[in-house]
């Protein structure tokens, strides 16, 4: 399992780097499009490309954010619970997250396969194979499953610091 989690960590780090580069590309595209529009020569394809890149930006960094605990956590209810109940709730959260990511990853995978079989394209200012739209969803969701599984098996906790345990409650 440690090999799987190590591989997931490496892939997640690369996906975070790719996401940062894509974000820089989006900024450059938007700025270039604004300048080009003001000069009377809009980059008509840049809007479509930016929209596609936003899909990649939403899903590729997901596993790295799960591993790095880069999430928003409203933890106030959990901290009021007794320690044993907190641990059960925490495991329940992991199971729920795994189930959601598995389901959405599977739906995206089926959509990817269907679009590969049909050879369908998303037609805008340029044609984009639909399977390329579903690919980051599959990657992000399934790698996130591995990261939540790492938490579920006790290799780490998504709750980085338990305030009540620190204070001795």
LUMFI-796051 format. One record per residue: z, y, x of N, C-alpha, C, CB in turn. Coordinates in steps of 0.2 Angstrom, whole numbers, padded with zeros to 4 digits, always signed. Each point is the difference from the previous one (the first is absolute). Glycine has a CB too. Layout:
<torses>
ZYXZYXZYXZYX
...
</torses>
This chain:
<torses>
+0000-0006+0004+0000+0006-0004+0000+0006+0004+0006-0006-0009
-0002+0006+0015+0000+0006+0004-0007+0002+0003+0012-0003+0003
-0016-0002-0002-0007+0001+0002-0004+0004-0005+0000-0011+0007
+0001+0008-0013-0004+0004-0006+0003+0007-0001-0001-0011-0005
+0007+0012+0006+0003+0007-0001-0002+0004+0006+0010-0005-0007
-0010+0002+0013-0003+0004+0006-0007+0002-0001+0008-0006+0007
-0012+0001-0009-0007+0002-0001-0001+0005-0006-0003-0012+0004
+0007+0012-0009+0000+0005-0005+0002+0007+0002+0002-0009-0008
+0003+0009+0013+0002+0006+0003-0006+0003+0004+0012-0004+0000
-0015+0000+0004-0006+0003+0004-0005+0002-0004+0003-0008+0009
-0005+0004-0014-0006+0002-0005+0002+0007-0003-0004-0012-0002
+0010+0012-0001+0003+0006-0003+0000+0006+0004+0007-0007-0007
-0006+0006+0013+0000+0006+0005-0007+0003+0001+0010-0005+0006
-0015+0000-0006-0007+0002+0001-0002+0003-0006-0002-0009+0008
+0004+0007-0014-0002+0003-0006+0003+0007-0001-0001-0011-0005
+0007+0012+0008+0003+0007+0000-0004+0004+0004+0011-0004-0002
-0014+0002+0008-0004+0004+0004-0006+0002-0003+0005-0006+0010
-0008+0001-0013-0007+0001-0003+0001+0005-0006-0004-0012+0003
+0010+0011-0007+0001+0005-0005+0001+0007+0002+0005-0009-0006
-0002+0010+0012+0001+0007+0003-0007+0002+0002+0011-0002+0004
-0016-0002-0002-0006+0002+0002-0004+0002-0006+0000-0007+0010
+0000+0003-0015-0003+0001-0007+0002+0007-0003-0001-0012-0001
+0008+0013+0002+0002+0006-0003-0003+0006+0004+0011-0005-0004
-0011+0005+0010-0003+0005+0004-0007+0001-0002+0007-0002+0010
-0011-0003-0011-0007+0000-0002+0000+0003-0007-0003-0010+0007
+0007+0009-0011+0000+0003-0007+0001+0008+0001+0005-0011-0006
+0000+0013+0010+0001+0007+0001-0006+0003+0003+0012-0002+0002
-0015-0001+0003-0007+0003+0003-0005+0000-0006+0003-0004+0012
-0004-0001-0016-0005+0000-0005+0001+0005-0005-0001-0012+0002
+0007+0013-0004+0001+0005-0005-0001+0007+0003+0009-0007-0006
-0007+0008+0012-0001+0007+0003-0007+0001+0001+0011-0001+0006
-0015-0004-0004-0007+0001+0002-0004+0001-0007+0001-0008+0010
+0001+0005-0015-0003+0001-0007+0001+0007-0002+0002-0013-0003
+0004+0015+0004+0002+0007-0003-0005+0005+0004+0012-0003-0003
-0012+0002+0010-0004+0005+0004-0008-0001-0002+0008-0001+0009
-0010-0005-0010-0007-0001-0002-0002+0002-0006+0000-0010+0007
+0005+0010-0012-0001+0003-0007-0001+0007+0000+0006-0009-0005
-0002+0012+0009+0000+0008+0001-0006+0002+0003+0012+0000+0001
-0015-0004+0004-0006+0001+0003-0006-0001-0004+0005-0002+0011
-0004-0001-0017-0005-0002-0005-0004-0007+0001-0002+0012-0001
+0005-0016+0005-0002-0007+0002+0005-0005-0001-0008+0005+0008
+0010-0007-0014+0006-0004-0001-0002-0007+0003+0004+0006-0010
+0002-0009+0012-0001-0007+0002+0002-0005-0006+0003+0003+0012
-0008-0004-0016+0001-0003-0007+0003-0007+0001-0010+0006-0004
+0009-0009+0010+0002-0007+0001+0008+0000+0002-0012-0004+0003
+0014+0010-0001+0007+0000+0003+0005-0001-0006-0004+0008+0009
+0003-0006-0015+0005-0001-0005+0001-0008-0002-0003+0012-0005
-0003-0015+0005+0000-0007-0002+0004-0004+0006-0011+0001-0007
+0009+0001+0013+0003-0003+0006+0008+0001+0000-0011+0001+0007
+0013+0005-0008+0007+0002+0000+0003-0004-0006-0002+0011+0004
-0001-0012-0010+0003-0004-0005+0001-0008+0002-0005+0008-0008
+0000-0010+0012+0001-0007+0002+0005-0001+0006-0012-0002-0003
+0013+0007+0007+0005+0000+0005+0007+0001-0003-0009+0005+0008
+0009-0002-0013+0007+0001-0003+0003-0007-0003-0003+0012-0003
-0002-0016+0001+0002-0007-0002+0003-0004+0006-0009+0000-0009
+0005+0001+0015+0003-0003+0006+0006+0003+0002-0012-0002+0004
+0013+0008-0005+0006+0004+0002+0006-0003-0004-0006+0010+0004
+0005-0012-0010+0005-0002-0005+0003-0007+0002-0005+0007-0009
+0000-0011+0011+0002-0007+0001+0001-0003+0007-0006-0002-0010
+0002+0005+0015+0001-0003+0007+0007+0002+0003-0013+0001+0001
+0016+0004-0002+0006+0001+0003+0006-0003-0004-0004+0011+0004
+0003-0014-0010+0005-0003-0004+0005-0005+0004-0008+0001-0009
+0005-0006+0013+0004-0005+0003+0004+0004+0006-0008-0009-0003
+0006+0013+0006+0003+0004+0005+0006+0004-0003-0010+0000+0007
+0009+0003-0013+0005+0004-0003+0005-0004-0003-0008+0008-0003
+0007-0014+0001+0005-0005-0002+0004-0002+0006-0007-0004-0010
+0004+0002+0015+0004-0002+0006+0004+0006+0003-0009-0009+0003
+0006+0015-0003+0004+0005+0003+0004+0004-0005-0009+0001+0007
+0010-0004-0013+0005+0003-0005-0002+0007-0002+0009-0008+0005
-0016+0009-0005-0002+0007-0001-0001+0001-0008-0006+0000+0011
+0011-0002-0015-0001+0001-0007+0006+0004-0003-0005-0011+0000
+0004+0013-0006+0005+0004-0003+0005-0005-0004-0008+0010-0001
+0014-0009+0002+0005-0004-0002+0005+0004-0004-0002-0009+0009
+0003+0008-0016+0005+0002-0003+0006-0005-0001-0008+0008-0007
+0012-0008+0012+0005-0005+0001+0007+0001-0003-0006-0002+0011
+0007+0007-0015+0006+0002-0002+0003-0005-0005-0003+0012+0001
-0001-0016-0005+0003-0005-0004+0002-0006+0004-0007+0004-0010
+0003-0006+0014+0001-0006+0004+0007+0001+0004-0012-0002+0001
+0013+0008+0002+0006+0001+0004+0007+0000-0004-0007+0007+0007
+0006-0007-0013+0006+0000-0005+0002-0008-0001-0003+0011-0005
-0002-0015+0006+0001-0007-0001+0005-0003+0005-0011-0001-0006
+0014-0005+0004+0004-0004+0005-0005-0003+0005+0009-0002-0008
-0007+0001+0014-0005-0002+0006-0003-0006-0002+0007+0004+0008
-0004-0009-0011-0004-0007-0002-0005+0002-0005+0010-0007+0002
-0009+0011-0007-0005+0002-0005-0006+0004+0003+0009+0000-0009
-0007+0004+0014-0005+0004+0003-0005-0004+0004+0008+0009+0002
-0005-0015+0001-0005-0004+0004-0004-0004-0005+0008-0001+0009
-0006-0001-0015-0004-0003-0005-0005+0005-0003+0010-0007-0003
-0008+0013+0002-0005+0005-0002-0005+0001+0005+0009+0006-0007
-0007-0005+0013-0005+0001+0006-0005-0006+0000+0009+0006+0006
-0007-0012-0007-0004-0006+0000-0005+0000-0006+0009-0007+0007
-0006+0009-0012-0004+0001-0006-0006+0005+0000+0010-0003-0006
-0008+0009+0010-0005+0005+0001-0006-0003+0005+0009+0009-0001
-0007-0013+0006-0005-0003+0004-0004-0005-0004+0008+0001+0010
-0005-0005-0014-0004-0005-0004-0005+0004-0004+0009-0009+0000
-0007+0014-0004-0004+0004-0004-0006+0003+0004+0010+0002-0008
-0008+0001+0014-0006+0003+0004-0005-0005+0002+0009+0009+0004
-0006-0015-0002-0005-0005+0002-0004-0002-0006+0008-0004+0009
-0005+0003-0015-0004-0002-0005-0006+0005-0002+0010-0006-0005
-0008+0013+0005-0004+0005-0002-0006+0000+0005+0009+0007-0005
-0007-0007+0012-0005+0000+0005-0005-0006+0000+0008+0007+0007
-0005-0013-0008-0004-0006-0001-0005+0001-0006+0009-0007+0005
-0007+0009-0010-0004+0000-0006-0006+0005+0001+0010-0003-0008
-0008+0009+0010-0005+0006+0001-0005-0002+0006+0008+0008-0004
-0005-0012+0009-0004-0002+0005-0005-0005-0002+0009+0002+0008
-0007-0007-0012-0004-0005-0003-0005+0003-0005+0009-0008+0001
-0008+0013-0005-0005+0003-0004-0005+0004+0004+0009+0001-0009
-0007+0002+0014-0004+0004+0005-0005-0006+0004+0009+0010+0001
-0006-0015+0001-0004-0005+0003-0005-0003-0005+0010-0003+0008
-0008+0001-0014-0005-0002-0005-0006+0005-0001+0009-0007-0005
-0007+0013+0005-0005+0005-0001-0004+0001+0006+0008+0006-0007
-0005-0007+0013-0004+0000+0006-0005-0006+0000+0009+0006+0006
-0007-0012-0008-0004-0005+0000-0006+0000-0005+0009-0007+0004
-0007+0010-0010-0005+0001-0005-0005+0005+0002+0008-0003-0009
-0006+0008+0013-0005+0005+0002-0004-0002+0006+0007+0009-0004
-0005-0014+0008-0004-0003+0005-0005-0004-0003+0010+0000+0008
-0008-0004-0013-0005-0005-0004-0005+0004-0003+0009-0008-0002
-0007+0013-0001-0005+0004-0004-0004+0005+0004+0007-0001-0010
-0005+0003+0016-0003+0004+0004+0000+0007-0003-0007-0009+0004
+0012+0011-0008+0001+0006-0003+0001+0006+0005+0003-0006-0011
-0005+0012+0009+0001+0006+0003+0004+0005-0004-0010-0002+0008
+0014+0007-0005+0002+0006-0004-0005+0005+0002+0012-0003+0000
-0016+0006-0005-0005+0004+0001+0002+0007-0001-0008-0008-0003
+0008+0012+0008+0002+0007+0000-0005+0004+0004+0012-0002-0001
-0010+0007+0006-0005+0003+0004-0003-0005+0005+0006+0011-0002
-0002-0016+0003-0003-0006+0004+0003-0006-0002-0001+0007+0010
-0002-0013-0009+0002-0006-0003+0005-0003+0004-0011-0002-0005
+0017+0000+0002+0005-0004+0004+0001-0007-0003+0006+0011+0002
-0007-0016+0002+0002-0007-0003+0007+0000-0003-0008-0005+0009
+0008+0003-0015+0007+0000-0003+0005-0004+0004-0006+0001-0011
+0004-0007+0014+0005-0004+0004+0004+0004+0005-0007-0010-0002
+0003+0016+0005+0004+0004+0005+0005+0004-0004-0011+0000+0007
+0010+0001-0013+0005+0004-0004+0007-0004-0001-0009+0007-0006
+0008-0014+0005+0005-0004-0001+0004-0003+0006-0006-0003-0011
+0002+0003+0016+0003-0002+0007+0006+0003+0002-0011-0002+0003
+0012+0008-0003+0007+0003+0002+0005-0002-0005-0006+0009+0006
+0005-0010-0012+0005-0002-0005+0002-0007+0002-0005+0007-0009
+0001-0011+0010+0002-0007+0002+0004+0000+0006-0010-0005-0005
+0008+0008+0010+0003+0000+0007+0007+0003-0001-0011+0001+0006
+0011+0005-0009+0007+0003-0001+0005-0003-0004-0006+0010+0001
+0004-0013-0007+0004-0004-0004+0003-0006+0003-0006+0005-0010
+0001-0009+0013+0002-0007+0003+0004+0001+0006-0010-0005-0005
+0009+0010+0009+0004+0001+0006+0007+0003-0002-0010+0002+0007
+0010+0002-0013+0007+0002-0002+0004-0006-0003-0005+0011-0003
+0002-0016+0000+0003-0006-0002+0004-0003+0006-0009-0002-0009
+0005+0002+0015+0004-0003+0006+0006+0004+0002-0012-0005+0004
+0011+0012-0005+0005+0004+0002+0006-0001-0004-0008+0008+0005
+0007-0008-0012+0006-0001-0005+0003-0007+0001-0006+0008-0008
+0002-0013+0010+0002-0007+0001+0005+0001+0006-0011-0006-0005
+0009+0009+0010+0005+0001+0006+0006+0003-0002-0010+0002+0007
+0011+0003-0012+0006+0002-0002+0004-0005-0004-0005+0011+0000
+0001-0015-0005+0003-0005-0004+0003-0005+0004-0008+0002-0009
+0005-0004+0015+0003-0006+0004+0005+0003+0004-0011-0006+0000
+0013+0012+0000+0006+0002+0004-0001+0003+0007+0006-0008-0007
-0013+0009+0009-0001+0002+0006+0001+0007+0001-0009-0008+0001
+0010+0012-0006+0002+0007+0000+0001+0002-0008-0007+0002+0010
+0009+0004-0011+0002+0003-0006-0004+0006-0001+0011-0005+0000
-0014+0006-0006-0004+0006-0002+0005+0006+0000-0009-0007-0006
+0015+0005+0004+0005+0006+0000+0003+0000+0007+0003-0002-0012
-0006+0007+0016+0002+0001+0007+0007+0001+0001-0011+0005+0001
+0015-0001-0004+0007+0001+0001+0003-0001-0007-0002+0007+0011
+0007-0011-0011+0004+0000-0007+0006+0005+0001-0004-0012-0002
+0004+0017-0001+0005+0005+0000+0007-0002-0001-0009+0008-0003
+0010-0012-0002+0007-0002-0002+0002-0005+0006-0002+0001-0012
-0002-0005+0015+0002-0005+0005+0002+0004+0006-0007-0009-0004
+0004+0015+0005+0001+0004+0006+0007+0004-0001-0012+0002+0002
+0014-0001-0008+0006+0004-0001+0006-0005-0001-0007+0009-0006
+0005-0016+0006+0006-0005-0001+0002-0001-0007+0004+0004+0011
-0008-0003-0016+0001-0002-0006-0001-0007-0002-0003+0011-0003
</torses>
